[in-house]
Amino acid sequence: MLDAILAQSRNTALIMGLVALIGLLLQKKSAVDTISGTVKTVIGFMVFNIGSNAMSAVVNDFTTLFNTAFGIAGVTTQVELATALALDTYGTEVALVFVIGFIMNLVFAKFTPFKSIFLTGQHFLYFACVIALVFIANDMPMAVTVVVGGIMLGFCGAALPTLCQRFMKDLTGADNLSMGHFNCLGYAFSGYVGLLFEKAGGNKEKSDASNVNMPKFFELFRDFVFSVALFMVVLFYIAVIACVVNGHMDVVLEKSGNNIWFIYPFLQGLQFAAGMSVLIYGVRQFIAEITAAFVAISEKYIPNSKPAVDCPAIFPFAPTAVLIGFVGSFLGGLVAMAIMVAMHSSTIMIPAAGICFFSGGTCGVFGNIHGGWKGALVGSFIVGMALTGLPLILYPAFAALGIADASFPNVDYNILGAALNAILGIFH
Protein backbone atom coordinates (compact mmCIF):
# COMPACT_ATOMS: atom_id res chain seq x y z
CA MET A 1 0.00 0.00 0.00
CA LEU A 2 2.79 2.40 0.95
CA ASP A 3 4.62 1.65 -2.32
CA ALA A 4 1.45 2.47 -4.26
CA ILE A 5 1.09 5.80 -2.45
CA LEU A 6 4.76 6.67 -3.07
CA ALA A 7 4.34 5.77 -6.74
CA GLN A 8 1.44 8.21 -7.04
CA SER A 9 3.60 10.92 -5.44
CA ARG A 10 5.62 10.87 -8.67
CA ASN A 11 2.50 11.26 -10.82
CA THR A 12 3.03 14.75 -12.23
CA ALA A 13 -0.60 15.12 -13.29
CA LEU A 14 -1.73 14.65 -9.69
CA ILE A 15 0.95 17.03 -8.39
CA MET A 16 -0.19 19.75 -10.81
CA GLY A 17 -3.80 19.08 -9.80
CA LEU A 18 -2.87 19.47 -6.13
CA VAL A 19 -1.12 22.77 -6.84
CA ALA A 20 -4.18 24.03 -8.72
CA LEU A 21 -6.42 22.91 -5.84
CA ILE A 22 -4.35 24.84 -3.30
CA GLY A 23 -4.38 27.93 -5.52
CA LEU A 24 -8.14 27.79 -5.98
CA LEU A 25 -8.67 27.36 -2.22
CA LEU A 26 -6.43 30.36 -1.53
CA GLN A 27 -8.60 32.40 -3.91
CA LYS A 28 -11.66 31.22 -1.95
CA LYS A 29 -13.34 29.96 -5.10
CA SER A 30 -16.68 28.18 -4.90
CA ALA A 31 -16.78 24.40 -4.54
CA VAL A 32 -17.88 24.03 -8.17
CA ASP A 33 -15.06 26.24 -9.48
CA THR A 34 -12.52 24.49 -7.26
CA ILE A 35 -13.48 21.00 -8.41
CA SER A 36 -13.75 22.09 -12.05
CA GLY A 37 -10.40 23.88 -12.03
CA THR A 38 -8.61 20.98 -10.36
CA VAL A 39 -10.03 18.42 -12.77
CA LYS A 40 -9.24 20.64 -15.78
CA THR A 41 -5.64 20.89 -14.61
CA VAL A 42 -5.24 17.11 -14.31
CA ILE A 43 -6.93 16.54 -17.67
CA GLY A 44 -4.78 19.24 -19.25
CA PHE A 45 -1.63 17.44 -18.16
CA MET A 46 -2.98 14.16 -19.50
CA VAL A 47 -3.70 15.86 -22.84
CA PHE A 48 -0.14 17.20 -22.74
CA ASN A 49 1.15 13.63 -22.37
CA ILE A 50 -0.92 12.45 -25.34
CA GLY A 51 0.59 15.17 -27.52
CA SER A 52 4.11 14.50 -26.27
CA ASN A 53 3.82 10.78 -27.01
CA ALA A 54 2.69 11.53 -30.57
CA MET A 55 5.60 13.94 -31.08
CA SER A 56 8.11 11.54 -29.55
CA ALA A 57 7.10 8.75 -31.92
CA VAL A 58 7.60 11.01 -34.94
CA VAL A 59 10.93 12.36 -33.70
CA ASN A 60 12.22 8.85 -33.00
CA ASP A 61 11.51 7.90 -36.63
CA PHE A 62 13.13 11.09 -37.90
CA THR A 63 16.22 10.55 -35.75
CA THR A 64 16.63 7.00 -37.09
CA LEU A 65 16.31 8.18 -40.70
CA PHE A 66 18.59 11.20 -40.23
CA ASN A 67 21.29 9.24 -38.43
CA THR A 68 21.13 6.43 -41.03
CA ALA A 69 21.31 8.85 -43.96
CA PHE A 70 24.11 11.11 -42.72
CA GLY A 71 25.90 9.07 -40.06
CA ILE A 72 25.49 11.84 -37.47
CA ALA A 73 23.16 12.45 -34.55
CA GLY A 74 20.57 15.06 -35.51
CA VAL A 75 18.79 16.76 -32.60
CA THR A 76 15.78 19.05 -32.98
CA THR A 77 15.77 22.29 -30.97
CA GLN A 78 12.18 21.58 -29.91
CA VAL A 79 11.61 22.72 -26.32
CA GLU A 80 8.14 21.18 -26.07
CA LEU A 81 9.45 17.70 -26.81
CA ALA A 82 12.46 18.09 -24.50
CA THR A 83 10.09 19.19 -21.73
CA ALA A 84 7.85 16.19 -22.31
CA LEU A 85 10.83 13.85 -22.00
CA ALA A 86 11.98 15.56 -18.81
CA LEU A 87 8.53 15.40 -17.22
CA ASP A 88 8.16 11.76 -18.12
CA THR A 89 11.31 10.83 -16.19
CA TYR A 90 11.76 13.56 -13.59
CA GLY A 91 8.23 14.90 -13.27
CA THR A 92 8.23 15.26 -9.48
CA GLU A 93 11.47 17.25 -9.33
CA VAL A 94 10.43 19.51 -12.21
CA ALA A 95 6.95 20.09 -10.80
CA LEU A 96 8.30 21.07 -7.37
CA VAL A 97 10.93 23.41 -8.84
CA PHE A 98 8.14 24.93 -10.95
CA VAL A 99 5.84 25.53 -7.95
CA ILE A 100 8.54 26.86 -5.63
CA GLY A 101 9.79 29.02 -8.48
CA PHE A 102 6.35 30.61 -8.87
CA ILE A 103 6.17 31.29 -5.13
CA MET A 104 9.69 32.76 -5.04
CA ASN A 105 8.88 34.93 -8.06
CA LEU A 106 6.19 36.58 -5.93
CA VAL A 107 8.60 36.90 -2.99
CA PHE A 108 11.30 38.55 -5.11
CA ALA A 109 8.73 40.88 -6.70
CA LYS A 110 7.48 41.85 -3.24
CA PHE A 111 10.82 42.50 -1.52
CA THR A 112 13.30 43.43 -4.27
CA PRO A 113 13.47 46.05 -7.06
CA PHE A 114 12.64 43.31 -9.58
CA LYS A 115 8.87 43.65 -9.98
CA SER A 116 8.02 41.29 -12.84
CA ILE A 117 5.43 38.57 -12.22
CA PHE A 118 6.11 35.88 -14.82
CA LEU A 119 2.72 34.92 -16.24
CA THR A 120 3.87 32.75 -19.15
CA GLY A 121 3.51 29.51 -17.25
CA GLN A 122 4.65 27.15 -20.00
CA HIS A 123 8.00 28.94 -20.29
CA PHE A 124 8.36 28.85 -16.52
CA LEU A 125 7.87 25.09 -16.83
CA TYR A 126 10.50 24.81 -19.58
CA PHE A 127 13.09 26.64 -17.46
CA ALA A 128 12.13 24.52 -14.43
CA CYS A 129 13.05 21.47 -16.53
CA VAL A 130 16.47 22.86 -17.42
CA ILE A 131 17.30 23.85 -13.84
CA ALA A 132 16.11 20.54 -12.38
CA LEU A 133 18.01 18.53 -14.99
CA VAL A 134 21.25 20.41 -14.31
CA PHE A 135 20.98 19.68 -10.59
CA ILE A 136 20.11 16.03 -11.23
CA ALA A 137 22.98 15.64 -13.72
CA ASN A 138 25.35 16.76 -10.96
CA ASP A 139 23.91 14.23 -8.48
CA MET A 140 22.48 16.86 -6.17
CA PRO A 141 20.04 15.67 -3.47
CA MET A 142 16.37 16.13 -4.29
CA ALA A 143 15.92 18.68 -1.49
CA VAL A 144 18.73 20.83 -2.89
CA THR A 145 17.39 20.46 -6.43
CA VAL A 146 13.90 21.54 -5.46
CA VAL A 147 14.68 24.34 -2.99
CA VAL A 148 17.73 25.95 -4.59
CA GLY A 149 16.39 25.32 -8.08
CA GLY A 150 13.05 26.89 -7.18
CA ILE A 151 14.73 29.96 -5.68
CA MET A 152 16.87 30.37 -8.80
CA LEU A 153 13.86 30.02 -11.08
CA GLY A 154 11.88 32.56 -9.05
CA PHE A 155 14.74 35.06 -9.21
CA CYS A 156 15.06 34.61 -12.98
CA GLY A 157 11.32 35.14 -13.41
CA ALA A 158 11.46 38.42 -11.51
CA ALA A 159 14.83 39.73 -12.72
CA LEU A 160 15.47 38.67 -16.31
CA PRO A 161 12.57 40.70 -17.80
CA THR A 162 14.31 43.79 -16.39
CA LEU A 163 16.98 43.41 -19.08
CA CYS A 164 14.35 44.13 -21.75
CA GLN A 165 12.43 46.84 -19.91
CA ARG A 166 13.95 49.92 -21.56
CA PHE A 167 13.04 48.50 -24.97
CA MET A 168 9.55 47.49 -23.81
CA LYS A 169 8.96 51.10 -22.72
CA ASP A 170 10.25 52.43 -26.03
CA LEU A 171 8.03 50.01 -27.93
CA THR A 172 4.76 50.36 -26.01
CA GLY A 173 5.14 53.91 -24.71
CA ALA A 174 4.35 52.71 -21.17
CA ASP A 175 6.04 50.93 -18.28
CA ASN A 176 3.27 48.59 -17.20
CA LEU A 177 4.28 45.40 -19.06
CA SER A 178 7.44 43.30 -19.12
CA MET A 179 8.69 40.43 -21.28
CA GLY A 180 7.67 37.00 -19.99
CA HIS A 181 9.70 34.76 -22.27
CA PHE A 182 13.01 33.21 -21.25
CA ASN A 183 15.05 34.57 -24.11
CA CYS A 184 15.50 37.93 -22.41
CA LEU A 185 19.27 37.96 -22.91
CA GLY A 186 18.69 37.46 -26.64
CA TYR A 187 16.00 40.13 -26.85
CA ALA A 188 18.09 42.67 -24.95
CA PHE A 189 21.05 41.87 -27.21
CA SER A 190 18.90 42.42 -30.29
CA GLY A 191 17.69 45.72 -28.85
CA TYR A 192 21.26 46.90 -28.34
CA VAL A 193 22.15 45.83 -31.89
CA GLY A 194 19.37 48.16 -33.00
CA LEU A 195 20.88 50.97 -30.92
CA LEU A 196 24.21 50.45 -32.69
CA PHE A 197 22.53 50.97 -36.06
CA GLU A 198 20.78 54.06 -34.72
CA LYS A 199 24.08 55.51 -33.46
CA ALA A 200 25.67 54.73 -36.83
CA GLY A 201 23.38 57.40 -38.26
CA GLY A 202 20.62 55.36 -39.87
CA ASN A 203 17.35 57.08 -40.72
CA LYS A 204 14.89 55.36 -38.37
CA GLU A 205 11.83 56.54 -40.28
CA LYS A 206 12.98 55.15 -43.62
CA SER A 207 14.57 51.97 -42.25
CA ASP A 208 11.64 50.91 -40.06
CA ALA A 209 10.54 47.36 -40.84
CA SER A 210 7.00 48.55 -41.53
CA ASN A 211 8.32 50.15 -44.73
CA VAL A 212 9.69 46.83 -46.01
CA ASN A 213 7.43 44.83 -48.32
CA MET A 214 7.85 41.16 -47.40
CA PRO A 215 6.76 38.48 -49.90
CA LYS A 216 3.20 37.28 -49.27
CA PHE A 217 4.55 33.75 -48.83
CA PHE A 218 6.06 34.64 -45.45
CA GLU A 219 2.65 35.57 -44.07
CA LEU A 220 1.87 31.85 -44.01
CA PHE A 221 4.38 31.46 -41.18
CA ARG A 222 2.24 33.57 -38.88
CA ASP A 223 0.27 30.37 -38.42
CA PHE A 224 2.45 28.50 -35.94
CA VAL A 225 1.01 25.05 -36.66
CA PHE A 226 1.44 25.50 -40.41
CA SER A 227 5.06 26.61 -40.04
CA VAL A 228 5.89 23.62 -37.82
CA ALA A 229 4.15 21.21 -40.22
CA LEU A 230 5.91 22.62 -43.28
CA PHE A 231 9.29 22.58 -41.57
CA MET A 232 8.96 18.98 -40.39
CA VAL A 233 7.70 17.83 -43.81
CA VAL A 234 10.81 19.36 -45.43
CA LEU A 235 13.12 17.78 -42.83
CA PHE A 236 11.52 14.36 -43.30
CA TYR A 237 11.83 14.54 -47.08
CA ILE A 238 15.51 15.47 -46.76
CA ALA A 239 16.16 12.53 -44.42
CA VAL A 240 14.12 10.04 -46.46
CA ILE A 241 15.56 11.05 -49.85
CA ALA A 242 19.08 10.94 -48.39
CA CYS A 243 18.40 7.41 -47.12
CA VAL A 244 17.16 6.32 -50.55
CA VAL A 245 20.13 7.89 -52.36
CA ASN A 246 22.61 6.30 -49.94
CA GLY A 247 21.14 2.82 -50.36
CA HIS A 248 19.09 2.56 -47.18
CA MET A 249 15.71 1.93 -48.80
CA ASP A 250 15.14 -0.93 -46.35
CA VAL A 251 15.07 1.53 -43.43
CA VAL A 252 12.63 3.81 -45.28
CA LEU A 253 10.30 0.92 -46.13
CA GLU A 254 10.45 -0.34 -42.55
CA LYS A 255 9.43 3.07 -41.20
CA SER A 256 6.79 3.81 -43.83
CA GLY A 257 5.22 0.35 -43.56
CA ASN A 258 4.53 0.10 -47.32
CA ASN A 259 6.03 0.74 -50.75
CA ILE A 260 4.44 4.18 -51.17
CA TRP A 261 7.30 5.70 -49.19
CA PHE A 262 7.16 9.15 -50.81
CA ILE A 263 3.90 9.99 -49.00
CA TYR A 264 5.32 8.97 -45.62
CA PRO A 265 7.40 12.16 -44.98
CA PHE A 266 4.37 14.36 -45.71
CA LEU A 267 2.15 12.48 -43.27
CA GLN A 268 4.83 12.36 -40.57
CA GLY A 269 5.35 16.12 -40.75
CA LEU A 270 1.63 16.70 -40.31
CA GLN A 271 1.50 14.12 -37.50
CA PHE A 272 4.22 16.01 -35.64
CA ALA A 273 2.35 19.32 -35.99
CA ALA A 274 -0.86 17.64 -34.82
CA GLY A 275 0.94 16.26 -31.78
CA MET A 276 2.35 19.69 -30.99
CA SER A 277 -1.11 21.26 -31.27
CA VAL A 278 -2.46 18.76 -28.75
CA LEU A 279 0.54 19.26 -26.47
CA ILE A 280 0.24 23.06 -26.47
CA TYR A 281 -3.49 22.85 -25.79
CA GLY A 282 -2.77 20.62 -22.80
CA VAL A 283 -0.04 22.92 -21.48
CA ARG A 284 -2.31 25.95 -21.68
CA GLN A 285 -5.10 24.13 -19.88
CA PHE A 286 -3.10 22.84 -16.93
CA ILE A 287 -1.08 26.06 -16.61
CA ALA A 288 -4.14 28.35 -16.72
CA GLU A 289 -5.54 27.54 -13.26
CA ILE A 290 -2.11 27.63 -11.60
CA THR A 291 -1.21 30.97 -13.17
CA ALA A 292 -4.58 32.47 -12.24
CA ALA A 293 -3.91 31.75 -8.57
CA PHE A 294 -0.57 33.55 -8.62
CA VAL A 295 -2.06 36.48 -10.53
CA ALA A 296 -4.78 36.88 -7.91
CA ILE A 297 -2.23 36.76 -5.09
CA SER A 298 0.13 39.24 -6.77
CA GLU A 299 -2.65 41.73 -7.51
CA LYS A 300 -3.71 41.69 -3.88
CA TYR A 301 -0.37 41.63 -2.06
CA ILE A 302 2.30 42.99 -4.44
CA PRO A 303 1.71 46.61 -5.46
CA ASN A 304 3.64 48.08 -8.42
CA SER A 305 4.31 44.64 -9.87
CA LYS A 306 4.49 44.24 -13.65
CA PRO A 307 2.91 41.30 -15.48
CA ALA A 308 5.51 39.58 -17.66
CA VAL A 309 3.58 38.46 -20.74
CA ASP A 310 4.36 36.10 -23.61
CA CYS A 311 6.22 37.41 -26.65
CA PRO A 312 3.26 37.38 -29.12
CA ALA A 313 1.78 40.24 -27.06
CA ILE A 314 4.22 42.63 -28.75
CA PHE A 315 3.88 41.27 -32.29
CA PRO A 316 1.11 43.75 -33.27
CA PHE A 317 3.51 46.66 -32.65
CA ALA A 318 5.75 45.59 -35.56
CA PRO A 319 4.31 42.67 -37.55
CA THR A 320 6.77 43.03 -40.44
CA ALA A 321 9.70 43.00 -38.01
CA VAL A 322 8.38 39.67 -36.71
CA LEU A 323 8.68 38.13 -40.18
CA ILE A 324 12.13 39.65 -40.72
CA GLY A 325 13.18 38.25 -37.35
CA PHE A 326 11.85 34.82 -38.26
CA VAL A 327 13.83 34.78 -41.51
CA GLY A 328 16.98 36.14 -39.83
CA SER A 329 16.77 33.65 -36.97
CA PHE A 330 16.23 30.70 -39.29
CA LEU A 331 19.17 31.72 -41.47
CA GLY A 332 21.32 32.09 -38.36
CA GLY A 333 20.26 28.61 -37.25
CA LEU A 334 21.22 27.14 -40.62
CA VAL A 335 24.64 28.81 -40.42
CA ALA A 336 25.17 27.40 -36.91
CA MET A 337 24.16 23.95 -38.15
CA ALA A 338 26.56 24.24 -41.11
CA ILE A 339 29.39 25.16 -38.72
CA MET A 340 28.66 22.04 -36.64
CA VAL A 341 28.79 19.89 -39.78
CA ALA A 342 32.03 21.56 -40.92
CA MET A 343 33.60 20.96 -37.51
CA HIS A 344 32.51 17.28 -37.60
CA SER A 345 30.47 17.61 -34.44
CA SER A 346 29.10 14.27 -33.27
CA THR A 347 25.78 16.00 -32.55
CA ILE A 348 24.09 18.35 -35.00
CA MET A 349 21.45 20.74 -33.69
CA ILE A 350 18.65 21.38 -36.20
CA PRO A 351 16.84 24.75 -35.99
CA ALA A 352 13.10 24.42 -35.36
CA ALA A 353 10.44 26.57 -37.00
CA GLY A 354 8.66 27.30 -33.73
CA ILE A 355 11.64 28.72 -31.89
CA CYS A 356 12.73 30.71 -34.96
CA PHE A 357 9.28 32.25 -35.30
CA PHE A 358 8.59 33.17 -31.68
CA SER A 359 12.07 33.93 -30.35
CA GLY A 360 13.46 35.09 -33.69
CA GLY A 361 10.37 37.17 -34.42
CA THR A 362 10.60 38.86 -31.03
CA CYS A 363 14.28 39.60 -31.63
CA GLY A 364 13.17 41.25 -34.86
CA VAL A 365 10.75 43.50 -32.97
CA PHE A 366 13.40 44.51 -30.43
CA GLY A 367 16.05 45.14 -33.09
CA ASN A 368 13.60 47.22 -35.11
CA ILE A 369 12.78 49.60 -32.23
CA HIS A 370 15.93 51.65 -32.77
CA GLY A 371 17.69 49.97 -35.70
CA GLY A 372 14.89 49.47 -38.22
CA TRP A 373 14.93 46.44 -40.49
CA LYS A 374 18.74 46.20 -40.28
CA GLY A 375 18.62 45.90 -36.50
CA ALA A 376 15.80 43.37 -36.81
CA LEU A 377 17.69 41.23 -39.31
CA VAL A 378 21.16 41.34 -37.75
CA GLY A 379 19.94 40.95 -34.17
CA SER A 380 17.74 37.97 -35.00
CA PHE A 381 20.45 36.38 -37.17
CA ILE A 382 23.03 36.40 -34.36
CA VAL A 383 20.53 35.23 -31.76
CA GLY A 384 19.37 32.55 -34.24
CA MET A 385 22.91 31.18 -34.31
CA ALA A 386 22.87 31.09 -30.51
CA LEU A 387 19.46 29.37 -30.39
CA THR A 388 20.85 26.51 -32.47
CA GLY A 389 24.44 26.43 -31.22
CA LEU A 390 24.15 26.95 -27.46
CA PRO A 391 22.13 23.77 -26.73
CA LEU A 392 25.28 21.79 -27.57
CA ILE A 393 26.72 22.86 -24.20
CA LEU A 394 24.18 21.09 -21.99
CA TYR A 395 23.01 18.38 -24.39
CA PRO A 396 25.60 15.73 -23.36
CA ALA A 397 24.60 16.03 -19.69
CA PHE A 398 20.89 15.88 -20.53
CA ALA A 399 21.33 12.99 -22.99
CA ALA A 400 23.03 10.99 -20.22
CA LEU A 401 19.80 11.41 -18.24
CA GLY A 402 17.72 10.09 -21.14
CA ILE A 403 16.65 13.50 -22.50
CA ALA A 404 17.83 12.82 -26.04
CA ASP A 405 16.85 13.76 -29.62
CA ALA A 406 15.46 17.14 -28.47
CA SER A 407 16.94 20.16 -26.72
CA PHE A 408 16.14 23.40 -24.91
CA PRO A 409 17.09 26.18 -27.34
CA ASN A 410 16.44 29.57 -25.71
CA VAL A 411 19.44 31.69 -24.76
CA ASP A 412 18.53 32.17 -21.08
CA TYR A 413 18.18 28.43 -20.51
CA ASN A 414 21.59 27.69 -21.94
CA ILE A 415 23.74 30.54 -20.66
CA LEU A 416 22.39 30.40 -17.11
CA GLY A 417 22.09 26.61 -17.22
CA ALA A 418 25.71 26.27 -18.37
CA ALA A 419 26.86 28.65 -15.62
CA LEU A 420 24.92 26.64 -13.03
CA ASN A 421 26.34 23.39 -14.40
CA ALA A 422 29.89 24.76 -14.11
CA ILE A 423 29.33 25.85 -10.50
CA LEU A 424 27.73 22.56 -9.46
CA GLY A 425 30.53 20.69 -11.21
CA ILE A 426 32.92 22.03 -8.56
CA PHE A 427 31.00 20.10 -5.90
CA HIS A 428 30.29 17.03 -8.01
N, C-alpha and C positions, 0 to 999 in steps of 0.2 A: 504493500500500500504506500509506504513512504517513498519507494523508488518511483512509483507512478506519479506521486505529487511532485517530486523533484524533477521528473521528466517534463511535466507541464510547466514548471517554472522556467524552462528554456523555450517555451512556445511563444514566439515573438508576437503573434496575433493576440494572444491573451494578455501579454504585458502591455501592448499598445491600448487594448481595451480597458485595462485597469487604469492606465494613465488618463484616458479620456473620461472614465467614470469619476476619478478624483477631481478632474478639472470641472466637470459638470456639477458635481456636488459643491465645490467651492463657489461656483457662480449661483448656487441656490436655484438651479433649474427645477422645473416640475418633474414629477416621477415619470411622466410620459416622455418628456424631452431627454431625461437622463437615460432611460432605457433605450430609447431610439438612437441617441447619439453614441452610446456604448456599442450597441449592436452594429451600427453603421461602420464604426471604426474597425471592429473585428472583421466584418465582411470586406471592408476596403482592403485590409491587409491580405485577406485570402484572394481577392481579385488580383492584387499586386503579384502574389505568388503564381497565379495562373499565367499572367502575362510574362513573368520572368522565366517560367519553364518553357514557354513557347519560344521566347527569344534565345534561350540557352541552347535549345535543340538546333535552331537555325545556325547559330554561331559555331557550334561544334562541327556541323557539316562544312561550314565555310572554312574553318581552321584546318580541317583535314584536307580539303581540296587545295587550299592556298599552300600549305606546307608541302603537299605532294608535288604540286606544280613547280614551286620555286625553291624547295629545299631549305626554307627559312621559316621561322615562327612569326606569323602575322598576328598582331593583336589589335583589336578595335579599341579606339578611345571612346568607349560607350559607357558613361558613368552609371546609367540605369542598370545595365547588365552587371557591372562590377558590384554595385550595391546589392543587387539580388543575390549574387554569389556570397557576399559577405554576410548578409542577413541569414542565409540558409545555414551557414556554419557557425557564425558567432553572433547570432541574433540577440541573445541576452545582453552581452557586453555592449553591443552597438546601441540597443534600446536604452540601456541605463545611462550611457554617455550622452545620448540624445536628450533624455529627460533632464538630467542634471545640468546639461548645457543650457537648455531653455531656462531653467530656474536661475542659473548663474548669470545668464544674459540680463535678466530682470534686476538681479543684485548689482551688477556692474553699471547698468543704466541708472539705477537709483543712487548709487554712492560714488560714482566717478564722473569725470567730464564726458565720458563716452555714452551718448544718450540714445543710440540706435536700438530699437527692438526688432529683432530679425524675424520677419513674418513669413519668409519663404521657407516653409517647413521642410519641403523635399530636399532643398540644398543644405539645410541644417543636418538632415539625415545623412546625406552624402558625406559631409565633412566628418560627422560622427563615425562613419565607417572607416575613413582614412585614419583618424586619430586612434580609434580602438585597435585597428590592425597594426599600426606602428608599435603600440604598447605590447600587443600580443606577440608580434614578431621578435621583440626583445625580451620575451619571457617574463614580463612584469606580472605581479600578482593581480588577480581580478579587482581587488579593492583599489589598488593604485591606478589601474586602467580606468576604472569607472569614475573615481573621485577626481584625480588629477586631469584625466581626459575631459571630463565634464566641465571642470573649471576653465581649462584651456579653450574648449569650444565656446563656452559662454563669453569669455573675453574676446575671442575673435568675432563673435556675432555682434558685440557692442562696439568694438574698436575698428575693425577693418573698414566698415562703410565710411568712417571718418576720412579715409584717404581720398575718397571720391567726392567729398562734400562740396568743395569749392566749385567743381565742375557741375555738380547737380544744381547748385544755386545759379550758376551762369546759364544753365540750360532751361530751368523751369522758372527762373525769376523769383523763387521763394526758397525758404530754408526749412520747410516742413516735411520733406521726404528725404530718405537716404537710400542707398543702393543695397538691396538684400540679395546679393548673388555672389558666391565666393569665387569671384575672379577680380576682386577689387584692386589687387596689385596690377593686374593687366589693364584694367580700365583707367586707373590713375596714370599708368605709363602712357597709354594712348592719348590721354588728355594732355600730358606734358609734351608729347610729340607734336600735338596740335599747336601748343604754345610756341614751340621752336619754329614752326612754319610761320606763325603770326609775327614773331620777332624778326624773322628773315625778310619781312616786308611784303608779305603776300596780301593781296586785296581780298579781305574776308567776304565782302559782298559778292564779288564775281566768282570766288572759288568755292562758295558754299555748295554742299552736295545737292541741295534742292535745285540748283541750276544745271545739274548734269542729267542728261537724258539716258537712262539705262534701258537696254533692250527689254522688250515686253516679256521675253522668255524668263528673265530673272524674277518676275513677279510671281511665278509659279512657286518659288521657294519660300514665299511667305506662308504657305501651307506646310507646317512642320511635318505632318505625316507623309505628304507627297514627297518632300525633299528626302526624308529618310528612306522611303520606298525606292525612289529613283536611284539613290546612292547605293543602296544594298543590291539592287538589280544589276547595276554596272559592275560592282565588285564581284558578284557571283559569276557574271559572264566572263570577266577577266580570268578568274580562277579556273572556271570550267574549260574555257577555250585553251588556256595554258596547259591544263591537264591533257586535253585531247592532242594538242600539238606535240607534247613531250612523251606521248605514248602511254598515257595512264587512263585510257578509255575505261578500263575495268573498274577503276575507282569511281568514275563519273556514273557508270551504269549501276553500280552498287548503291550509290547515294540517290540517284533519280528513281530507281526501282523499275525502269522500263527503258525501251530503246528510243523513246522520244525525248532525249536528254536536253535538247535545245530549249524546251519549255521550262525545264526544271529551275534554271536560275531566275527566271521571271517570277515564278510562283514563290520561290524561297524569299526573294526580296520583299514581296508583298506580305508574306507570312511574318517576316521580321517586323515590318511596320505595323501589322495588325497586333502582334504581341506587345509592341511598345505602346500602342494606343491603349490596350487593356491595362498594361502596367501603370501608365501615367494616370489613368482614371482611378485605379486603385490607390495610388499614392495620394492623389488629391482628396479622396474620400476619407482615408484614415488619418491624414494630416489635418483636415479641416477642423474637426472637433477639438483636437489638441491645441492647435493654434488659437482657436477662438477663446479658449480658457485663458491663455497667456495674454491675449489682447485685452480681455476684460479686466484682468488683474493690473496690467500696466496702465490702462486708462484711469483706473481708480487710485492707484498708489504711487505712480511714477510721473509726476508733472514734468513738462518740457521734454518728454521723450519723443523720438522721431521714429515713425514706422519705416523699417527697411523693406522695400517692396521688390518684387521680381523684376528682372531687366526688361521684359516686354512693356512695362508701364511707361518707359521713356521712348519707345519706338515711334509713337505718333509725332514726337517733336522733330524727328528727322528721318522719315521713312526711306528716303533715297540713300542716306548714309548707312542705314541698316544693310541694304543690299550691297553697297560698296564694301562694307565691313565683312559681310559674308564671303564675297569673292576674294578679298584680300586675305582673310583668315584661311580659306581653303587653299589658296595658292601657297601661303606660308607653310601650311601643313604638308603639302606635296613636296615642297623644297626640303623640309625637315626629314620626310620619309626618304627622299632621294639621297640625302646625306648619310642616313643610316645604312642604306643599301651600298653606297660607295665605300663606306668604312667597314663593310662586312660585319655589321652588327648581327649577333645571333637572334636578336628580337627586333622586329620591324613594327613600329607603331603606325597604324593606319588612321588618318584623320576621318572623323565622323561628321556627317552632314549636320546633325543636331547641334553639336558643340560649336561648329563653325558658324551656324546661323545665329544662335542665341548669344554666345560669348563674343564671336567675331562681329556680329551685327552691333552689339553694344559698344564694342571698341570703336566701331565706325562712328557711332553717335558721339562718343567722347572726343575722338580725334577731330571730328568736324566742328565742334563747338568753337574752337579758336583757329584751327588749321584748315578748315574747308575740306574739300574732297581729298586733297593731298594728305592731310593729317589723318583722315579716315582710312585711307588706303594703306599708308605706311604703318600707322599704329596697329591696325588689324593684322597686317602681314607679319610683323615682328611677333606680336602676341600669338598669331596662328602657328608660327614655328615653335613657340614655347608650349602651346597646348598639345602639340604632337610629340615634341622632343622630351619635355620634362618628365612625363610618366615613366621613362626608362629608368629614372633614379630609384624609384620605390618598387618597380615591378618585380625584380627578383625576390625581394622580401615577401611581397604579397603572393607571388606564385608559389613560394615554398609553403604558404599557408593554404594553398588550394584555390586562391583567387586568380585564376589564369584565363587567358584568351580575351580579357577585357581589362580596362584600366580607368583610373580616375584622372581626367585630363586638365581640369582647371588649374590656373597658376597658383592660387592660394593653397590648394590642397598639397601641391607638390613642393613648393618652396618651404612652407611651414612644416609640412610633413617630413621633408628631408632634414630640416634643421632639428626637429624633434628626434628623428631616428639617429642622427649623429650624436646628440646629447645622451640619449638612452644607451647608445652603443658603448659609452664610457663605463656604464654600470653593468653591462651585459657580460 
